[in-house]
């Protein structure tokens, strides 16, 4: 199981989302080929209704505590309640650090 699959499974178990996307974006950064360190997550769940953005982030970080302490270097979070979800989230910008710039 890839780390992206593991992240998706943990978030699905924790939040029962109506929509989830977990994309490994490590290839966009200055990391060794095949690395799994940078991720973009789009998560839509009724569990986020009435919560501020920081509370949503804290809940996701809690669900992924083990991964955040180890292999995850960067996590771009796009977190929506059912009511807020418009069908798409923004793309991540291109990395400008290291040899990619």
N, C-alpha and C positions, 0 to 999 in steps of 0.2 A: 504494500500500500504506500503510495506517495504521501509526502507531507501535506500536499494540497487535499488529497482524499481524507486524510486524518482530520484536518481542520474542518472540512465540510461535514464529516460525520459527527464530530463533537458539537459543532454549532447546530446541526440538525437535531441532535438529541436534546440539546439545552433549550432551544427556542421554537421548535416545530414551525419553521418558516414556511410561508407560502411561496417564497422565491429566495433562492440562494445561488450565488456565484462565488467561486473561489478560484482565482487565477494566479498562477505563479508568474511573477514578473521579473524574476532574477535575471533572465536573459537581457533585460533592458539596463542592467547595472554592471559595474566593474567588479564582477565576481567570477570565479572559475566556472568553466562550462559545466553544465549539469547541476549547478547549485540550486538548492531550494531554500531561499532566505528571504525573499521579498514577495509579498502577497497583496492582492487586491481582493477585498471581500465586499460583496453586496448582499445585504441581509434584510429581508422584509418579513416582519412578524408583528402580530398584534401585541406581543409582549412589550413592545416599545411605545405603545400608546401612553401618552401622558408623561413620558420620561424626557428629561433634558438630554441634549447630545452627550454631555459628559457622563451621565448615568448609563446611557446605552453603551458607551465605550467601556466603562468600568465592568459592565456585565459581560461583554465579549472578552475582555482581558481576563476576567475571572474564569470563564469557561475554557480559555486557552492558556491558563497559567503555566502549565508544564512546557508548552511549546514556546511561550514568551520568554521563559527562563533559559531556553536552549537554542534550538535551531532558527527561530524566527528573528530576523534582524529588523525588518520593516513590515508594517501592516497598515495598508490604506483601507480605512473603514468607511463604507457608505451604508448607513443604517436607517431604515425607514419603518414607520408603522404602515399598516395596510392603507389607511386613509391618505398618507403622504406619498405613497408610491405612484410614480407617473410612468413607470414602464422602462426606465433606463437611468443609469447613474453615469457620472462623468468618467471619462478615460483618465488614466494616470499620465502625467507629463513624462516626457523623455528625461532620463537621467543625464545630468550635465557634469557629474563628478568623474574623477579618475580619467581613464583613457576614453570614455564615452564622450567627453566634452571636446 
